[in-house]
Amino acid sequence: MKKGEAVFIISIIVSAVFYGVSSLMLNIGVASRKKDRIVTDEYEISIEIIEPIKNRVGTIVLIHGILSSKNMLRPYATDLVRYGWRVILVDQLGHGETGSKYRLTMDDIDDPAYALEKIINQSNSFRKALAAYLRSKLGEEKIAFGGHSMGALLALLMAKEY
């Protein structure tokens, strides 16, 4: 077995363990989970809300990176819920359970600056729809935003715009 294959297998096992911890928290009554969708004319955004049963300290929205899904952030959500945070996991356009007309081609990748601009422009309506959803569900509650890779960029934009 090559080193890269071993690392990949170990990362799959670790992910399964963390996913199991998340499920265990739900089963023993430490947290509750609810799935939701934001429906627009262009697409449906998949959302998962994991909430502590008691002693909530705040809300954080986590946005995954490119070529991933909200499931990738579930281990972090588990830790945050343990410390009292309500966590809202969001699938970006064209990822996980969120479809879209969002496209990034191999030609786009030849010019990284253009590719980044295209991603940001395509995410405008996504960010507006997510902000409207959060305001409708949470009112004026202060929200923290976090993300991984490209999700971190979108989280920064959301924090600025929200």
N, C-alpha and C positions, 0 to 999 in steps of 0.2 A: 504494500500500500504506500502510495506517495504521500509526502508531508501535506500537500494541499488537500488531498482527499481526506486525510485524518482530521485536519482542521475543520473542513466542511462537515464531516460527520459529528464531530464534537459540538459544533455550533448548532446543529439540528437537535442534538440531545439536550443541550442547555436550553434552547428555545422551548422544547417540549416540557421540560421541568418548570420553567417560568410560566408557561401557559397553564400547566397543571396547578400551580400556586394560585393563579388568578381564578380558576374554576373552583378550587377549594375554598377561597375566601367567599365566593358567592354561595356555595353550598352550606357553609357553617354560619351564615348570617352576619358576616362582617361587612359585606357590600351588596349592593343591588346593581343590576345591569339592565339597561334599556336600549333597544335599537330604535333609530329614527331615520327619517329621510327628509331632505330639503328638496322640494320639487320645483323646478323652474321650467321655462319654455324650452330651454336647451338641454337639460340633463337632470338627473336625480343624484344628489350628494348623499352618500351613506355615512351615518354617524352612529357612534356607540357611546353611551353615557354610563360610566361606572361611578357609583356614588357610595360613600361610607354610610352605614346605617345611622351612626350618631357622631356628634362632635365634628361637623364639617367646618373646616377653616377657610376654604376658598374654592375657587374654580379655576382650572387650567385647561386650555385647549392644546392638544398635541397634534402636530401635523408631520406625517412621515416624509421621507425623502423620495427621490425619483426611483422608479422601478421597484417600489415596495408597496405596502398597504398599512392601514391602521393596525393590523395584527402585529406588525413589527414592534410597535410601541407598547403593546400590552404589558410586558414585564415592568416597564417604567411606570405605567398606570397602576399596576399592583402595588408598587412601593409607595407611590404618592397617595393612593387610597388608604393605605395602612397609616399614613400620617395625617389623615383627615381631609384630603383634597377630593373634590368632585372632579373627575377627569372626563373630558370630552375628546374622543378620538375621531378623526375625520379622514376619510379617503379622498385624496386629491383627484382632480379630473383625470379620467382614463386609467385609474389605478383601483385595485381591489374591487369593491362593489359599486364604484362610481364610474359610469360610462361618460363619454363625451365625444365631440368631434375634434378634441384636442389632438394635435399631431405634431410630432417632432421627427423630421426625416434625417437620414444619414447625411444628406447635403447640408442640413442646418448645423450639424455637429462640426462640420469643417470650419465654421466660423463661430467659436464659442460665444463671442459678444452678441452676435445676432441670435443665437439659440437662446441665450439668457433673456434677451429682450422679448423674444417670441413667447417664452414661457410666462414671463411677467404679464405681458399684454393679454395672453389667453386666460390668465388667472383673475383678471379684473372682475368679471361677472361672478366667478366662484367666491371671491373675497366679499363682494357686496351681498351675495345670497347668504353666506355664512354669518356676516355681521348682522343682517336683518333677522336671521333665525335666533342668534344669541340675544339680541335685544328683545325679541318677542318672548323668549323663554325665561330670560334672567333679568329683564328690566335694566336698571342702572347699576347692577352689581358689578364690582370691579373684577376683571378677568385677567389672568396671566396667560401668556401664549408661549409655547415652546415647540421646537421642531428639530428634525434631524436632516442634515444636508440641505437639499432644496426646500424642505419643509421649514427649516430654520429661517430661510429668507422670507418665505410666505408668512411665518409667524411674526417676524419683524414688521413686515408690511401691515399685517392685521393689527398689531399693537399700535402702530402709528395711526391707522385709519379708524380704529374702533372707538 
